[in-house]
Amino acid sequence: MRIGMPMSYSGDFAETAGVIAEYEAAGLDIVFVTEAYSFDSVSQLGYLAARTTTLEIASAIFNIYSRSPALLAMTAAGLDYVSGGRFTLGIGASGPQVVEGFHGVPYTAPLARTREVVDICRTVWRREPLEHDGPQIQIPLSPERGGGGLGKPLKLINRPVRPRIPMLLAALGPKNVALAAELFEAWEPIFYYPEGSAEAFGKALEDGNAKRDPELGPLQIVADTNVLVTDDPDEEARGLQKVREHLALYVGGMGAKGKNFYNDLAVRYGFPEEAAAVQDLFLGGQRAEAAAALPDELVRGVSLVGPRSYVAERVAAFAASGVTTVNAAPLGEDHATRLRSVATLKELVA
């Protein structure tokens, strides 16, 4: 099992980037740079590539609408080039709030578009003349679909470092999870609960793997989590409270009733009554009460927080459920604590 760490688009970037070599030395395998509707992550990924030597870098995630498929492929090839073959292209559908609300692009047919994006990216990386005529995307664009009739198939000028850059799909819904297992090198679920993973994702993964090209190798599972290795009960409690509040925001507030993927996931994990209560409280403005309504089993289950022996048990549970990389955000209140947790986690996964 490998360990990764997310880097947010908040003010934490400068601090973490300044000490990224220390995390690399502590055993960090890959860093995932987030992108929502703040600073782009491409510039940050390029900066990190220059500050590291072995650490892998990944986008987490580029949405499939705001950049054209060819630009996604070009960007991935460029980041793979400047990092010497250390880049993973993480993509996802995002949602209409971001895609339509911020980018002004129609949020249509996410499943079909994702499938076409994968095909286009791999065509570009193989340096084949780019021709694609799909329901969602046409390249070159014909006059019948709004083009001027002057486009012609082009191939990437540069030769990529690798003819197939690894692709990761961030997905939760059954159809998208099945697509990840069918077409992608890796899949990233948020709030991964090992004990509920078979019920939540098992059928979708089985369906996707049945169609998987053997050349892709086994599907890599990148589980988002948090880590804090501590023997201090008070520090542990503070860490778990951060997990609880973050989880409540997503389960309770990321979408209206019937339109919240994270609430649906909590239901699939086996907590239907608790998920409903959290959502009702959160949408009613009772955020603290919503966080308190989350079951301890779920809060602890999706995180790696506690004494070393307990975290070791949770690492084993993640591994037993098929996880190959834990993307663990350190929860320590200072750099030394965060670095120590990463180093300890590296020892445990090894």
Secondary structure, DSSP 8 states (H G I E B T S, - for coil): -EEEEEE-SSTHHHHHHHTHHHHHHHT--EEEEE-SSSS-SHHHHHHHHHH-SS-EEEEE-EETTTS-HHHHHHHHHHHHHHTTS-EEEEEE---HHHHTTTS------HHHHHHHHHHHHHHHHTT----EE-SS-EES--GGGT--S-------SS--SSSS--EEEE--SHHHHHHHHHH-SEEE-SS--HHHHHHHHHHHHHHHHHT--GGG-S-EEEEEEEEEE-S-HHHHHHHHHHHHHHHHHHHHHSSSTT--HHHHHHHHTT-HHHHHHHHHHHHTT-HHHHHHTS-HHHHHHT-EEE-HHHHHHHHHHHHHTT-SEEEEEE--SSHHHHHHHHHHHHHHH-
